[in-house]
Amino acid sequence: MHSANPNAYVYSEKTTSGQPHDEVPWSVGFCDCLSDMKTCCIACWCPCITFGQIAEIVDKGSTSCGASGALYTLILLIIGCPCFYSCFYRTKMRKQYMLKGGGCGDCMLHFFCETCALTQEYRELKNRGFDMSIGWDANVEKNQGLAMAPVVEKGMSR
């Protein structure tokens, strides 16, 4: 069963009053990719890995990292421009977390700097409490105990 990550910010399209939430800024800037060299290098030289990890979390485990990464690679090899696939996930992620931006901007960011876009998305999810290296199911399992009330110890009994 797939459930929301208790550490992730709550997201929804509308509030209980029916009014849309205000969009929030990204926790890291688009051009801040060099401040996390490890992620930036992986996104640059093996973008299929970074993309696969992002897609698994954004899809809440319905697609695996491996399947998404393989499809990304296939698109890269066949048409040479996987940004059309990856920008779809940026838009989906932005809507889930009410992040600032727009569909056209998402595509432009991925087209002109795929590495920066993937690094920003990866770091955003990481900053929202996801351990990107373990996938959706392990994140849910790891964080399941955080949603429960603390156990109250009983006093001495006779």
matplotlib code that plots the C-alpha trace (Angstrom):
import matplotlib.pyplot as plt

x = [0.0, 1.4, 0.8, 2.1, 5.4, 4.8, 7.9, 6.8, 4.9, 1.2, 0.0, -3.4, -4.9, -7.4, -7.9, -11.0, -12.7, -12.2, -9.7, -6.4, -3.2, -0.6, 2.3, 5.5, 9.1, 11.4, 13.7, 16.8, 17.5, 17.7, 21.3, 22.3, 23.1, 26.9, 26.3, 25.6, 28.4, 27.6, 24.0, 25.0, 27.7, 25.3, 22.6, 25.2, 26.8, 24.0, 20.8, 18.7, 19.6, 18.6, 15.5, 14.5, 14.8, 12.7, 10.0, 9.6, 9.0, 6.7, 4.7, 4.4, 6.0, 3.6, 6.7, 10.0, 13.3, 14.7, 11.7, 11.6, 15.4, 15.3, 12.5, 14.5, 17.6, 15.5, 14.1, 17.6, 18.9, 16.0, 15.2, 18.1, 16.0, 14.5, 13.6, 10.0, 9.6, 11.4, 9.6, 6.3, 7.6, 8.7, 5.2, 3.6, 6.0, 5.3, 1.6, 1.9, 3.8, 2.3, 5.7, 6.0, 6.4, 4.5, 4.3, 6.1, 8.8, 9.2, 9.9, 12.3, 14.3, 14.7, 15.5, 18.2, 19.7, 18.5, 21.3, 20.2, 16.5, 17.1, 19.4, 16.9, 14.0, 16.2, 17.2, 13.7, 12.4, 15.4, 14.7, 11.1, 12.3, 12.8, 15.9, 16.2, 18.5, 15.9, 12.9, 9.2, 8.3, 11.3, 10.6, 7.1, 8.2, 10.9, 8.6, 5.5, 6.3, 6.6, 2.9, 1.9, 1.4, 4.2, 3.8, 2.9, 4.6, 2.5, 3.4, 4.3, 1.5, 0.8]
y = [0.0, 3.4, 6.3, 9.8, 10.5, 11.9, 14.1, 15.6, 18.9, 18.4, 19.1, 19.5, 21.5, 23.4, 24.2, 23.1, 26.4, 25.5, 28.3, 27.4, 27.5, 30.1, 28.7, 28.4, 29.0, 26.1, 25.4, 25.6, 27.8, 26.6, 27.7, 26.3, 22.9, 23.3, 23.6, 19.8, 18.5, 14.8, 15.2, 17.6, 15.2, 12.2, 14.4, 15.5, 12.2, 9.7, 11.7, 8.5, 7.6, 11.0, 11.1, 7.6, 8.5, 11.6, 9.8, 7.0, 9.5, 11.8, 8.8, 7.6, 4.3, 3.4, 3.5, 2.2, 4.1, 1.5, 1.6, 5.4, 5.6, 3.0, 4.9, 8.1, 6.5, 5.0, 8.4, 9.9, 7.3, 7.4, 11.1, 12.6, 14.9, 13.4, 16.8, 16.4, 13.4, 14.9, 18.3, 16.4, 15.1, 18.6, 19.9, 17.0, 17.6, 21.3, 20.8, 18.2, 20.6, 23.8, 25.1, 28.3, 27.9, 27.1, 24.4, 26.3, 27.3, 23.7, 22.6, 25.5, 24.8, 21.1, 21.9, 24.5, 22.9, 19.4, 18.9, 22.0, 21.1, 17.5, 18.6, 21.2, 18.6, 16.0, 18.4, 19.7, 16.2, 15.5, 18.7, 17.5, 14.5, 11.9, 9.7, 9.5, 6.5, 4.1, 4.7, 5.4, 2.2, 2.3, 6.0, 5.2, 2.2, 4.3, 7.1, 5.1, 5.3, 9.1, 9.5, 7.6, 9.1, 8.4, 5.4, 6.4, 4.2, 3.0, 3.8, 1.3, -1.2, -3.6]
z = [0.0, -0.9, 1.4, 1.8, 3.4, 6.9, 6.6, 3.3, 3.3, 2.9, -0.6, -2.1, -5.0, -2.8, 0.9, 2.8, 1.8, -1.9, -2.5, -4.1, -1.9, -2.6, -4.5, -2.4, -3.6, -4.3, -1.3, -3.5, -6.5, -10.1, -10.4, -7.0, -8.5, -7.9, -4.1, -4.1, -6.4, -5.9, -7.1, -9.8, -11.2, -11.2, -12.9, -15.5, -16.3, -15.5, -15.6, -15.9, -12.3, -10.9, -13.0, -12.0, -8.3, -8.8, -10.9, -8.3, -5.5, -7.6, -8.7, -5.1, -6.0, -8.9, -11.2, -10.2, -10.4, -12.8, -15.2, -15.3, -15.7, -18.5, -20.4, -19.9, -21.5, -24.3, -25.1, -25.0, -27.4, -29.8, -30.1, -28.2, -26.1, -22.9, -21.6, -22.9, -20.6, -17.6, -17.7, -17.3, -13.9, -12.9, -13.6, -11.7, -8.8, -8.8, -8.7, -5.8, -3.6, -4.9, -6.0, -8.1, -11.8, -14.9, -17.6, -20.3, -17.8, -16.8, -20.3, -21.0, -17.8, -18.8, -22.4, -21.6, -18.5, -17.8, -15.1, -13.1, -13.4, -12.2, -9.4, -8.2, -8.2, -6.4, -3.7, -3.3, -2.6, -0.3, 1.6, 2.1, 4.0, 1.3, 1.3, -2.4, -2.4, -0.9, -3.0, -2.2, -0.4, 1.9, 2.7, 3.6, 5.8, 7.4, 8.3, 9.3, 13.0, 12.8, 12.2, 15.3, 18.8, 21.3, 23.6, 27.1, 29.7, 32.6, 36.1, 38.7, 39.2, 42.1]

ax = plt.figure().add_subplot(projection="3d")
ax.plot(x, y, z, "-o")
ax.set_aspect("equal")
plt.show()
